[in-house]
């Protein structure tokens, strides 16, 4: 008897790993927009940074 996992079990673990890595990528992609959106109003308050809101907004 062999102690190595069957090819279907290895493929299942690989699929779970791939899906998990994809979800992490989506999470971190959305996280940067969340941080930017929550920090931007405070950055606009700091006049030393030289940032101004877009005209007409």
C-alpha positions as CSV (number, residue, x, y, z in Angstrom):
1,X,0.0,0.0,0.0
2,X,1.2,3.5,-0.8
3,X,0.9,6.3,1.7
4,X,0.7,9.0,-1.0
5,X,-2.7,10.6,-1.6
6,X,-4.6,9.7,-4.7
7,X,-4.5,12.0,-7.7
8,X,-8.1,13.1,-7.1
9,X,-7.4,14.0,-3.5
10,X,-4.3,16.0,-4.5
11,X,-6.4,17.8,-7.2
12,X,-9.1,18.7,-4.6
13,X,-6.5,20.2,-2.2
14,X,-4.9,22.1,-5.1
15,X,-8.3,23.5,-6.1
16,X,-9.1,24.6,-2.5
17,X,-5.7,26.3,-2.4
18,X,-6.2,28.0,-5.7
19,X,-9.7,29.3,-4.7
20,X,-8.3,30.5,-1.3
21,X,-5.5,32.4,-3.0
22,X,-7.9,34.0,-5.5
23,X,-10.1,35.1,-2.6
24,X,-7.1,36.6,-0.8
25,X,-6.2,38.6,-4.0
26,X,-9.8,39.9,-4.2
27,X,-9.8,40.8,-0.5
28,X,-6.5,42.7,-0.8
29,X,-7.6,44.4,-4.0
30,X,-10.7,45.7,-2.3
31,X,-8.9,46.6,0.9
32,X,-6.7,49.2,-0.8
33,X,-9.9,51.0,-2.1
34,X,-11.4,50.9,1.4
35,X,-8.3,52.4,3.0
36,X,-8.0,55.1,0.2
37,X,-11.7,56.0,0.7
38,X,-11.4,56.3,4.4
39,X,-8.1,58.2,4.5
40,X,-8.8,60.6,1.6
41,X,-11.1,63.0,3.5
42,X,-8.5,63.4,6.2
43,X,-5.8,64.0,3.6
44,X,-7.9,66.8,2.1
45,X,-8.2,68.5,5.5
46,X,-4.4,68.8,5.7
47,X,-3.6,72.0,3.8
48,X,0.2,71.2,3.9
49,X,-0.3,68.3,1.5
50,X,-1.6,70.6,-1.2
51,X,-4.6,68.5,-2.2
52,X,-7.9,70.0,-3.2
53,X,-11.2,68.5,-4.1
54,X,-12.3,68.4,-7.7
55,X,-14.2,71.5,-8.8
56,X,-17.9,71.0,-9.0
57,X,-18.2,68.4,-6.3
